[in-house]
């Protein structure tokens, strides 16, 4: 086999290994079914929240860029783990949303999230619980 073919096999093998490690990490840290169900119920409000935060010119540019990238990721039909995989299919989306929201809260503050939250106060409390955001 030529040298370029071994390089290609190594690169593909490395990507598959990284993907398997990601799936294993998601499995180990997956949200319990109750938290996942709660987050899915909040999804319309979370999407409106992310869009409102991304459009807020008072937030730092890096925060807004992260939020627009998150919206793009959620809009893409391709996921890291396909949604047909039970629990893990939605867990990757929930994990990405939670990580981005945590970084937004760290940079912009929890009041930015509260200011733009379109839902009920109970929904905001549930989002804080599920994404482990500070009050």
N, C-alpha and C positions, 0 to 999 in steps of 0.2 A: 504494500500500500504506500502511495506517495506521502511525503511529509505533510503536505497541506491537508490531506485527508485525516491524518492523526490529530492535527491541530483542530480540525472541525469536530471530530469525535470527542476530543477532550473538552472543547468549549460547550458542546451540547450536553455532554455528561455532567459538566460543572453546573450548567443552568438547571438541569433536572435535579441534581443533588441540592442546590439552593432552594428550588421550589419544594422539594420534599421536606427540607428543614423548616421552611415557612409553614407548611401544612402541619408539621409536628408541633411547632410553636403555637400555632392557632389552636390546635387541639388541646394543648396543655393549658392555654390561657383563655380558652373560649368562655364567653359569658354564659352563665347558667340560662336555662331555657326561659325562666321568668324574666330575667333582665333583658334577654334578647327580644322576647315578645313585647316587653314594655317599650324598648327602643323602636321596634317596628311600628308600634302604634303611634309613636311620636314622629315618625318619619316625615309626614307632610309639614309639620311645624319646624322640624330640624332643617328641612330643605329651604323653607322660607327664611329661617334664621341665617343660614349660611349665605343665601343670596343677599339679604339685607346687610349683613356684616361685610360682604365682599364689595358692596356698593358704597359703603360708608367711607367718605374721603378723609374723615378725621382719624381713621386707623392708619397705622404705618403701612407703607407700600408692601413690605414683605408679608405682612399678615394678609392683606387683600389678595396678593398673588397666590398664597397657599390656599385660600378659600376658593378662588377661581379654579385652581388646579383640582381641588377636591370636587367641585361641581362637575368639572370635566370627567374626572375619574368615575363619579357616580352615574354620569350620563352614558359612558361607554358601555356597549353590550358585552365587552370582554372583561372578566374579573380575574384576579389572582387565583381564586378558587371558584369554579363554576357554581352558580346558585342551585343547581340540581343536587349538589352534595349536601346531604342532611346536616343541619346545624352549621357546619363550617362554611357553607356557601354564603350565608348571610353574615356569619361572624367576621369574615374578612372586611366586608363593608362597614360593619359596626365598629370594628377595631380602627380602621382608617379614619372614620368620622370622629371617634373618641380621641385619637392621637392629635388630629388637626385642631379640634376644639380645645384640647388641653394646651396646645402651643399658642393658640389665640388668646386664651385666658391668661397664660403666663406673660404674654407680650402686651395685650391691650387691657387686661383687667376683667374681673368678673362682671363689673357693671356694664361693660359693652354688650355682653351676652344678655344680661337682664334687660337692657334698654331696647334691644332689637327682638326680644322673644315675642313671637306672634300669638302664642297660646295662653293657656291659663297658668296661674301661679303653681298649681299642682303639677302641670306638665313641665314647668321649668325645674321644679324640685325633683321630678322623676329624671329629667335629663341630667341634672347635676349628680344624682345618685348613680345612674347607669354609666355616665362618662367619667365619674369620679372627679367632678369639677368642684372647686372650692365655692362656698356660698358667698 
